[in-house]
Amino acid sequence: MSSVIDGKGLLPVTELELTHSFGTKSYGAYKQAGPRYAADAGTHEILEITIFHYDQRYNVGKCRVYDNIQLPNNYFSSLFQLKSLEKQLSRDTILKENYAKTISDDLEKLYVITVPNVHMIKQRLDKEWYLPHHHLKNPSKPGKVRRALNGAAKFRSTSLEKSLLTDPDLLQNLIHVPLKFRQNQFAVSADIEGMFLQVGVPDNDHSSLKCLWL
């Protein structure tokens, strides 16, 4: 826990680490497929090495462009964006409460963890990165607020997204999906809540998936 100063005095800032990959909706079915291109081969190899099963969850390492990559310190840039978000939320009490609930829910489910104070005074890691976040609302789902983490946010001409390789395409060809419905008598569909959030991240990748919250 640290503090920042504004016109009203000191405000506590909580530093959080993501223990799970931030989630996005994915449609379609996965297939077992080899890498399509030479670029995919390297990514596929990294995934094969870093994927492991622990405590009822799969953990997947980040596919970095370089193993020894160094990211610039974007702490204050992320803090500035957090202050801007705070101003937006202050105009809508209900939105602010719902947004804060997304944080508390993720903490409760251990999708994110609070960084102990001792981590704040340690020497900064080369792969440390702070992800700005903002709210998203779906017109078809009134009252529901999602929190989006911006991996494409740039600082000094780079971003977390640019430091990672493109994941290999393992999605099933769309035309194959309806064809598979003719293979058996019954078809079953399901939606896994927070599917990507339930994929763990190895400890050595936590530092590049930090975010700030007041």
Backbone as CSV, one residue per row, in Angstrom:
resi,resn,N_x,N_y,N_z,CA_x,CA_y,CA_z,C_x,C_y,C_z
1,MET,0.848,-1.193,0.000,0.000,0.000,0.000,0.881,1.240,0.000
2,SER,0.601,2.177,-0.896,1.328,3.427,-0.940,0.318,4.548,-0.985
3,SER,0.788,5.791,-1.103,-0.113,6.929,-1.094,0.260,7.893,-2.198
4,VAL,-0.721,8.600,-2.719,-0.482,9.657,-3.682,-1.127,10.919,-3.163
5,ILE,-0.648,12.070,-3.612,-1.116,13.347,-3.108,-1.936,14.051,-4.175
6,ASP,-3.106,14.520,-3.824,-3.862,15.377,-4.706,-4.366,16.560,-3.883
7,GLY,-5.309,17.313,-4.435,-5.773,18.505,-3.744,-6.463,18.208,-2.436
8,LYS,-6.917,16.970,-2.262,-7.642,16.621,-1.038,-6.741,15.985,0.011
9,GLY,-5.485,15.781,-0.309,-4.575,15.180,0.654,-4.074,13.838,0.167
10,LEU,-3.734,12.950,1.102,-3.174,11.651,0.765,-4.280,10.651,0.461
11,LEU,-4.123,9.906,-0.625,-5.062,8.856,-0.981,-4.301,7.541,-1.040
12,PRO,-4.824,6.478,-0.404,-4.135,5.181,-0.444,-4.263,4.552,-1.817
13,VAL,-3.181,3.974,-2.287,-3.183,3.277,-3.565,-2.798,1.835,-3.314
14,THR,-3.629,0.920,-3.749,-3.353,-0.499,-3.575,-2.792,-1.067,-4.861
15,GLU,-1.709,-1.799,-4.741,-1.093,-2.436,-5.901,-1.541,-3.886,-5.938
16,LEU,-2.035,-4.307,-7.092,-2.559,-5.652,-7.238,-1.765,-6.404,-8.291
17,GLU,-1.652,-7.707,-8.107,-1.041,-8.565,-9.101,-2.083,-9.543,-9.604
18,LEU,-2.136,-9.740,-10.917,-3.043,-10.725,-11.484,-2.413,-12.102,-11.369
19,THR,-3.124,-13.009,-10.740,-2.641,-14.380,-10.667,-3.225,-15.224,-11.778
20,HIS,-4.159,-14.635,-12.539,-4.772,-15.340,-13.650,-4.847,-14.417,-14.854
21,SER,-4.810,-14.983,-16.032,-4.881,-14.190,-17.244,-6.188,-13.428,-17.288
22,PHE,-6.139,-12.154,-17.690,-7.373,-11.395,-17.765,-8.230,-11.940,-18.892
23,GLY,-9.542,-11.902,-18.662,-10.444,-12.661,-19.509,-11.077,-11.882,-20.640
24,THR,-11.284,-12.548,-21.709,-12.093,-12.031,-22.808,-12.965,-13.173,-23.280
25,LYS,-14.089,-12.835,-23.895,-14.977,-13.860,-24.411,-14.371,-14.508,-25.654
26,SER,-14.488,-15.807,-25.745,-13.984,-16.527,-26.913,-15.083,-17.440,-27.439
27,TYR,-15.277,-17.430,-28.734,-16.323,-18.237,-29.327,-15.704,-19.271,-30.278
28,GLY,-16.345,-20.402,-30.359,-15.846,-21.473,-31.206,-15.266,-22.589,-30.370
29,ALA,-14.823,-23.629,-31.003,-14.271,-24.786,-30.316,-12.790,-24.889,-30.607
30,TYR,-12.051,-25.425,-29.640,-10.622,-25.602,-29.836,-10.349,-26.941,-30.511
31,LYS,-9.275,-26.993,-31.240,-8.878,-28.233,-31.886,-7.409,-28.502,-31.597
32,GLN,-7.032,-29.742,-31.735,-5.638,-30.115,-31.611,-4.991,-29.903,-32.976
33,ALA,-4.069,-28.951,-33.034,-3.461,-28.637,-34.327,-2.015,-28.240,-34.125
34,GLY,-1.194,-28.584,-35.102,0.200,-28.175,-35.055,0.338,-26.734,-35.478
35,PRO,1.493,-26.124,-35.245,1.707,-24.729,-35.635,1.598,-24.538,-37.139
36,ARG,0.971,-23.444,-37.540,0.751,-23.200,-38.969,1.968,-22.585,-39.629
37,TYR,2.647,-21.700,-38.921,3.749,-20.968,-39.515,4.999,-21.159,-38.665
38,ALA,6.135,-20.717,-39.229,7.394,-20.815,-38.488,7.329,-19.981,-37.215
39,ALA,6.635,-18.826,-37.280,6.504,-17.973,-36.098,5.712,-18.674,-35.008
40,ASP,4.722,-19.487,-35.409,3.918,-20.213,-34.432,4.720,-21.307,-33.742
41,ALA,5.720,-21.824,-34.442,6.492,-22.937,-33.895,7.167,-22.557,-32.584
42,GLY,7.768,-21.354,-32.546,8.426,-20.906,-31.319,7.444,-20.714,-30.189
43,THR,6.288,-20.121,-30.494,5.265,-19.910,-29.483,4.730,-21.236,-28.967
44,HIS,4.508,-22.153,-29.896,3.999,-23.473,-29.531,4.978,-24.185,-28.604
45,GLU,6.261,-24.032,-28.864,7.282,-24.674,-28.039,7.295,-24.084,-26.627
46,ILE,7.169,-22.749,-26.539,7.132,-22.095,-25.224,5.932,-22.573,-24.418
47,LEU,4.780,-22.666,-25.078,3.573,-23.125,-24.394,3.733,-24.556,-23.898
48,GLU,4.347,-25.397,-24.706,4.560,-26.781,-24.295,5.426,-26.865,-23.046
49,ILE,6.395,-25.951,-22.930,7.318,-25.969,-21.797,6.689,-25.369,-20.544
50,THR,5.914,-24.296,-20.714,5.437,-23.533,-19.554,4.098,-24.005,-18.998
51,ILE,3.314,-24.757,-19.776,2.010,-25.203,-19.279,2.195,-26.320,-18.248
52,PHE,1.571,-26.147,-17.096,1.590,-27.200,-16.076,0.298,-27.139,-15.270
53,HIS,-0.047,-28.237,-14.636,-1.277,-28.347,-13.855,-0.933,-28.287,-12.371
54,TYR,-1.589,-27.367,-11.655,-1.311,-27.215,-10.224,-2.571,-26.745,-9.510
55,ASP,-2.899,-27.415,-8.413,-4.021,-27.018,-7.560,-5.322,-26.883,-8.360
56,GLN,-5.631,-27.899,-9.132,-6.866,-27.992,-9.916,-6.966,-26.960,-11.041
57,ARG,-5.868,-26.331,-11.394,-5.883,-25.352,-12.477,-4.675,-25.557,-13.383
58,TYR,-4.825,-25.163,-14.623,-3.695,-25.119,-15.543,-3.045,-23.742,-15.455
59,ASN,-1.738,-23.718,-15.504,-0.973,-22.477,-15.519,-0.242,-22.364,-16.849
60,VAL,-0.244,-21.158,-17.414,0.369,-20.920,-18.721,1.307,-19.728,-18.628
61,GLY,2.549,-19.892,-19.070,3.521,-18.808,-19.042,3.330,-17.848,-20.202
62,LYS,3.857,-16.639,-20.045,3.782,-15.635,-21.104,4.796,-15.942,-22.205
63,CYS,4.368,-15.837,-23.434,5.255,-16.083,-24.585,5.933,-14.773,-24.956
64,ARG,7.076,-14.510,-24.381,7.764,-13.244,-24.596,8.608,-13.268,-25.864
65,VAL,8.754,-12.094,-26.457,9.585,-11.966,-27.654,11.026,-12.338,-27.325
66,TYR,11.531,-11.858,-26.165,12.868,-12.187,-25.686,12.768,-12.603,-24.227
67,ASP,13.589,-13.585,-23.822,13.563,-14.030,-22.431,14.012,-12.931,-21.472
68,ASN,14.985,-12.131,-21.891,15.549,-11.097,-21.021,14.989,-9.713,-21.350
69,ILE,13.767,-9.644,-21.808,13.174,-8.363,-22.205,13.050,-7.430,-21.000
70,GLN,13.278,-6.146,-21.219,13.170,-5.137,-20.176,12.061,-4.154,-20.545
71,LEU,11.136,-3.964,-19.624,10.021,-3.051,-19.843,10.253,-1.757,-19.066
72,PRO,9.917,-0.600,-19.647,10.095,0.673,-18.937,9.143,0.783,-17.748
73,ASN,9.481,1.633,-16.809,8.672,1.811,-15.610,7.463,2.697,-15.919
74,ASN,6.292,2.080,-16.070,5.076,2.832,-16.412,4.168,3.046,-15.197
75,TYR,4.736,2.993,-13.991,3.932,3.127,-12.762,3.159,4.438,-12.746
76,PHE,3.840,5.549,-12.973,3.181,6.848,-12.860,2.215,7.089,-14.017
77,SER,2.504,6.517,-15.184,1.562,6.602,-16.296,0.264,5.870,-15.955
78,SER,0.410,4.680,-15.371,-0.765,3.918,-14.967,-1.502,4.612,-13.830
79,LEU,-0.755,5.240,-12.935,-1.375,5.963,-11.824,-2.184,7.152,-12.333
80,PHE,-1.662,7.861,-13.329,-2.384,8.989,-13.916,-3.707,8.516,-14.525
81,GLN,-3.678,7.377,-15.219,-4.906,6.848,-15.815,-5.889,6.375,-14.754
82,LEU,-5.362,5.886,-13.625,-6.229,5.499,-12.520,-6.952,6.709,-11.939
83,LYS,-6.226,7.829,-11.806,-6.846,9.051,-11.290,-7.932,9.551,-12.239
84,SER,-7.705,9.406,-13.545,-8.701,9.791,-14.534,-9.935,8.898,-14.416
85,LEU,-9.709,7.597,-14.210,-10.821,6.672,-14.025,-11.605,7.023,-12.764
86,GLU,-10.887,7.390,-11.705,-11.550,7.742,-10.449,-12.497,8.931,-10.642
87,LYS,-12.080,9.906,-11.438,-12.930,11.064,-11.699,-14.196,10.661,-12.454
88,GLN,-14.043,9.741,-13.425,-15.203,9.262,-14.169,-16.183,8.538,-13.252
89,LEU,-15.659,7.681,-12.382,-16.517,6.901,-11.497,-17.191,7.771,-10.444
90,SER,-16.534,8.885,-10.062,-17.100,9.754,-9.030,-18.387,10.436,-9.497
91,ARG,-18.608,10.474,-10.809,-19.817,11.101,-11.352,-21.017,10.156,-11.332
92,ASP,-20.780,8.877,-11.076,-21.860,7.888,-11.079,-21.641,6.928,-9.906
93,THR,-22.407,7.135,-8.831,-22.216,6.342,-7.619,-22.466,4.857,-7.860
94,ILE,-23.505,4.532,-8.615,-23.830,3.125,-8.870,-22.732,2.455,-9.699
95,LEU,-22.255,3.169,-10.724,-21.173,2.628,-11.544,-19.923,2.395,-10.706
96,LYS,-19.632,3.340,-9.809,-18.454,3.206,-8.947,-18.570,1.988,-8.044
97,GLU,-19.759,1.759,-7.481,-19.973,0.604,-6.606,-19.850,-0.703,-7.390
98,ASN,-20.437,-0.733,-8.582,-20.365,-1.954,-9.395,-18.941,-2.241,-9.857
99,TYR,-18.208,-1.169,-10.168,-16.827,-1.350,-10.614,-15.955,-1.851,-9.468
100,ALA,-16.161,-1.268,-8.288,-15.406,-1.714,-7.112,-15.719,-3.170,-6.785
101,LYS,-16.956,-3.583,-7.071,-17.341,-4.970,-6.807,-16.590,-5.927,-7.720
102,THR,-16.281,-5.507,-8.953,-15.513,-6.388,-9.835,-14.116,-6.658,-9.253
103,ILE,-13.558,-5.646,-8.589,-12.255,-5.819,-7.937,-12.367,-6.768,-6.756
104,SER,-13.359,-6.509,-5.879,-13.519,-7.331,-4.672,-13.854,-8.780,-5.029
105,ASP,-14.662,-8.977,-6.085,-14.996,-10.346,-6.508,-13.754,-11.090,-6.989
106,ASP,-12.901,-10.401,-7.764,-11.683,-11.039,-8.263,-10.700,-11.339,-7.137
107,LEU,-10.671,-10.465,-6.138,-9.824,-10.724,-4.963,-10.324,-11.944,-4.194
108,GLU,-11.643,-12.036,-4.052,-12.235,-13.158,-3.328,-11.979,-14.481,-4.040
109,LYS,-12.020,-14.454,-5.378,-11.808,-15.667,-6.162,-10.331,-15.941,-6.431
110,LEU,-9.471,-15.044,-5.933,-8.010,-15.160,-6.101,-7.588,-15.008,-7.562
111,TYR,-8.414,-14.333,-8.362,-7.979,-13.978,-9.701,-6.907,-12.897,-9.637
112,VAL,-6.957,-12.056,-8.615,-5.908,-11.070,-8.329,-5.564,-11.160,-6.852
113,ILE,-4.388,-10.726,-6.505,-3.966,-10.688,-5.102,-3.375,-9.307,-4.797
114,THR,-3.488,-8.895,-3.541,-2.904,-7.627,-3.122,-1.413,-7.815,-2.872
115,VAL,-0.613,-6.914,-3.400,0.838,-6.999,-3.223,1.192,-6.519,-1.821
116,PRO,1.907,-7.320,-1.033,2.315,-6.882,0.301,3.193,-5.633,0.239
117,ASN,3.221,-4.884,1.337,3.998,-3.642,1.386,5.473,-3.860,1.093
118,VAL,5.994,-5.018,1.471,7.420,-5.269,1.284,7.786,-5.251,-0.196
119,HIS,6.858,-5.605,-1.079,7.147,-5.617,-2.508,7.317,-4.204,-3.061
120,MET,6.737,-3.212,-2.396,6.781,-1.846,-2.903,8.161,-1.225,-2.770
121,ILE,8.965,-1.700,-1.835,10.257,-1.078,-1.586,11.410,-1.887,-2.180
122,LYS,11.099,-3.023,-2.776,12.145,-3.812,-3.418,12.565,-3.175,-4.729
123,GLN,13.751,-3.570,-5.186,14.223,-3.065,-6.468,13.270,-3.500,-7.573
124,ARG,12.978,-2.590,-8.483,12.040,-2.868,-9.554,12.563,-3.967,-10.467
125,LEU,11.648,-4.868,-10.886,12.006,-5.953,-11.787,11.973,-5.475,-13.234
126,ASP,12.809,-6.075,-14.080,12.879,-5.675,-15.490,11.577,-5.931,-16.230
127,LYS,10.821,-6.960,-15.808,9.592,-7.322,-16.497,8.354,-6.739,-15.822
128,GLU,8.534,-5.799,-14.935,7.404,-5.220,-14.213,6.609,-4.281,-15.119
129,TRP,5.287,-4.414,-15.080,4.416,-3.606,-15.933,3.065,-3.442,-15.248
130,TYR,2.518,-2.235,-15.349,1.216,-1.933,-14.748,0.174,-1.780,-15.848
131,LEU,-0.891,-2.561,-15.746,-1.946,-2.564,-16.752,-3.036,-1.553,-16.388
132,PRO,-3.262,-0.545,-17.237,-4.399,0.352,-17.008,-5.709,-0.430,-17.190
133,HIS,-6.747,0.012,-16.518,-8.031,-0.674,-16.662,-9.158,0.341,-16.732
134,HIS,-10.279,-0.076,-17.296,-11.436,0.800,-17.449,-12.696,-0.056,-17.474
135,HIS,-13.834,0.595,-17.434,-15.104,-0.136,-17.380,-15.712,-0.289,-18.772
136,LEU,-16.465,-1.365,-18.939,-17.218,-1.632,-20.165,-18.652,-1.980,-19.775
137,LYS,-19.603,-1.452,-20.540,-21.005,-1.760,-20.288,-21.651,-2.271,-21.578
138,ASN,-22.435,-3.314,-21.436,-23.133,-3.912,-22.564,-24.584,-3.433,-22.547
139,PRO,-25.036,-2.745,-23.611,-26.415,-2.241,-23.641,-27.465,-3.327,-23.455
140,SER,-27.146,-4.550,-23.872,-28.099,-5.649,-23.732,-28.096,-6.253,-22.331
141,LYS,-27.131,-5.827,-21.477,-27.062,-6.314,-20.102,-26.998,-5.118,-19.154
142,PRO,-28.109,-4.399,-18.989,-28.109,-3.203,-18.142,-27.767,-3.539,-16.689
143,GLY,-26.960,-2.677,-16.095,-26.572,-2.882,-14.700,-25.330,-3.725,-14.513
144,LYS,-24.890,-4.420,-15.576,-23.688,-5.246,-15.465,-22.475,-4.477,-15.968
145,VAL,-21.425,-4.471,-15.163,-20.202,-3.748,-15.496,-19.046,-4.732,-15.577
146,ARG,-18.271,-4.624,-16.647,-17.070,-5.435,-16.789,-15.843,-4.543,-16.675
147,ARG,-14.768,-5.114,-16.164,-13.500,-4.386,-16.061,-12.549,-4.921,-17.120
148,ALA,-12.060,-4.028,-17.970,-11.149,-4.418,-19.040,-9.742,-3.942,-18.725
149,LEU,-8.779,-4.813,-18.906,-7.363,-4.485,-18.713,-6.743,-4.226,-20.074
150,ASN,-6.096,-3.091,-20.217,-5.587,-2.655,-21.511,-4.127,-3.061,-21.703
151,GLY,-3.929,-4.227,-22.308,-2.569,-4.700,-22.563,-1.901,-3.991,-23.720
152,ALA,-2.686,-3.233,-24.512,-2.138,-2.503,-25.660,-1.752,-1.076,-25.308
153,ALA,-1.986,-0.654,-24.071,-1.642,0.713,-23.654,-0.133,0.917,-23.766
154,LYS,0.276,1.974,-24.463,1.695,2.212,-24.722,2.322,3.172,-23.722
155,PHE,3.589,2.941,-23.448,4.414,3.850,-22.653,5.818,3.793,-23.234
156,ARG,6.333,4.949,-23.636,7.634,5.013,-24.297,7.701,4.066,-25.501
157,SER,6.670,4.128,-26.318,6.586,3.407,-27.591,6.525,1.893,-27.455
158,THR,6.205,1.405,-26.264,6.057,-0.043,-26.115,4.843,-0.338,-25.260
159,SER,4.466,-1.608,-25.224,3.331,-2.043,-24.421,3.553,-3.496,-24.036
160,LEU,2.735,-3.985,-23.126,2.841,-5.389,-22.748,2.537,-6.283,-23.944
161,GLU,1.557,-5.871,-24.733,1.164,-6.640,-25.917,2.323,-6.776,-26.903
162,LYS,3.091,-5.695,-27.093,4.210,-5.716,-28.028,5.363,-6.581,-27.541
163,SER,5.416,-6.845,-26.242,6.504,-7.661,-25.694,6.206,-9.152,-25.781
164,LEU,5.007,-9.500,-26.262,4.598,-10.901,-26.326,4.471,-11.371,-27.763
165,LEU,4.730,-12.642,-27.975,4.538,-13.251,-29.282,3.050,-13.482,-29.531
166,THR,2.674,-13.586,-30.787,1.298,-13.905,-31.132,1.031,-15.375,-30.839
167,ASP,-0.062,-15.640,-30.129,-0.396,-17.027,-29.794,-0.751,-17.806,-31.052
168,PRO,-0.427,-19.091,-31.086,-0.796,-19.904,-32.245,-2.312,-20.033,-32.354
169,ASP,-2.812,-20.117,-33.567,-4.249,-20.213,-33.808,-4.696,-21.658,-33.629
170,LEU,-5.378,-21.937,-32.515,-5.876,-23.285,-32.238,-7.394,-23.371,-32.331
171,LEU,-8.013,-22.310,-32.841,-9.464,-22.318,-32.959,-9.914,-23.205,-34.122
172,GLN,-11.019,-23.872,-33.880,-11.592,-24.725,-34.916,-12.126,-23.864,-36.053
173,ASN,-11.937,-24.343,-37.291,-12.519,-23.666,-38.442,-14.037,-23.595,-38.259
174,LEU,-14.607,-22.410,-38.485,-16.016,-22.190,-38.194,-16.930,-23.160,-38.924
175,ILE,-16.599,-23.502,-40.143,-17.450,-24.408,-40.918,-17.491,-25.802,-40.307
176,HIS,-16.423,-26.171,-39.559,-16.379,-27.500,-38.953,-17.323,-27.615,-37.764
177,VAL,-17.627,-26.490,-37.123,-18.453,-26.528,-35.906,-19.850,-27.078,-36.191
178,PRO,-20.629,-26.511,-37.146,-21.961,-27.080,-37.398,-21.909,-28.491,-37.990
179,LEU,-20.822,-28.796,-38.734,-20.716,-30.138,-39.307,-20.586,-31.204,-38.223
180,LYS,-19.929,-30.868,-37.122,-19.740,-31.829,-36.033,-21.059,-32.170,-35.335
181,PHE,-22.061,-31.306,-35.484,-23.349,-31.595,-34.873,-24.027,-32.810,-35.524
182,ARG,-23.554,-33.226,-36.687,-24.144,-34.369,-37.389,-23.428,-35.682,-37.060
183,GLN,-22.372,-35.604,-36.233,-21.595,-36.805,-35.950,-22.282,-37.707,-34.930
184,ASN,-23.031,-37.109,-33.978,-23.662,-37.892,-32.921,-25.120,-37.466,-32.764
185,GLN,-25.840,-38.245,-31.965,-27.273,-38.006,-31.825,-27.578,-36.739,-31.026
186,PHE,-26.765,-36.456,-29.983,-27.023,-35.316,-29.116,-25.840,-34.349,-29.144
187,ALA,-26.157,-33.079,-29.027,-25.119,-32.034,-28.950,-25.266,-31.295,-27.627
188,VAL,-24.154,-30.973,-27.017,-24.158,-30.280,-25.728,-23.333,-29.007,-25.861
189,SER,-23.863,-27.903,-25.401,-23.112,-26.650,-25.380,-23.055,-26.139,-23.947
190,ALA,-22.014,-25.404,-23.627,-21.842,-24.912,-22.258,-21.044,-23.618,-22.283
191,ASP,-21.197,-22.847,-21.239,-20.444,-21.603,-21.079,-19.715,-21.666,-19.745
192,ILE,-18.395,-21.608,-19.776,-17.595,-21.672,-18.553,-17.417,-20.257,-18.022
193,GLU,-17.892,-20.006,-16.811,-17.801,-18.666,-16.235,-16.335,-18.313,-15.975
194,GLY,-15.927,-17.144,-16.476,-14.552,-16.691,-16.242,-13.524,-17.688,-16.731
195,MET,-13.736,-18.241,-17.937,-12.880,-19.332,-18.415,-11.403,-18.937,-18.428
196,PHE,-11.090,-17.787,-19.035,-9.686,-17.387,-19.132,-9.136,-16.951,-17.777
197,LEU,-10.009,-16.406,-16.925,-9.562,-15.999,-15.591,-9.191,-17.202,-14.733
198,GLN,-9.678,-18.372,-15.099,-9.373,-19.568,-14.320,-8.082,-20.249,-14.776
199,VAL,-7.422,-19.672,-15.777,-6.110,-20.164,-16.193,-5.047,-19.413,-15.400
200,GLY,-4.242,-20.143,-14.644,-3.260,-19.516,-13.772,-2.063,-18.958,-14.521
201,VAL,-1.331,-18.077,-13.842,-0.115,-17.473,-14.384,1.039,-17.815,-13.438
202,PRO,2.161,-18.324,-13.946,3.303,-18.650,-13.082,3.777,-17.440,-12.281
203,ASP,4.368,-17.682,-11.134,4.797,-16.601,-10.236,5.733,-15.608,-10.921
204,ASN,6.614,-16.090,-11.796,7.582,-15.190,-12.424,6.950,-14.262,-13.458
205,ASP,5.667,-14.465,-13.770,4.966,-13.580,-14.698,4.037,-12.603,-13.983
206,HIS,3.893,-12.735,-12.662,2.994,-11.857,-11.915,3.392,-10.386,-12.040
207,SER,4.690,-10.122,-12.050,5.150,-8.730,-12.003,4.780,-7.943,-13.251
208,SER,4.541,-8.619,-14.354,4.169,-7.904,-15.594,2.654,-7.808,-15.760
209,LEU,1.911,-8.260,-14.746,0.455,-8.189,-14.782,-0.069,-7.487,-13.542
210,LYS,0.531,-6.344,-13.247,0.103,-5.562,-12.092,-0.902,-4.498,-12.516
211,CYS,-1.731,-4.080,-11.570,-2.616,-2.942,-11.798,-2.770,-2.185,-10.477
212,LEU,-3.219,-0.954,-10.564,-3.374,-0.096,-9.390,-4.848,0.138,-9.109
213,TRP,-5.159,0.246,-7.836,-6.538,0.515,-7.431,-6.540,1.308,-6.126
214,LEU,-7.428,2.275,-6.030,-7.523,3.120,-4.837,-8.350,2.449,-3.771
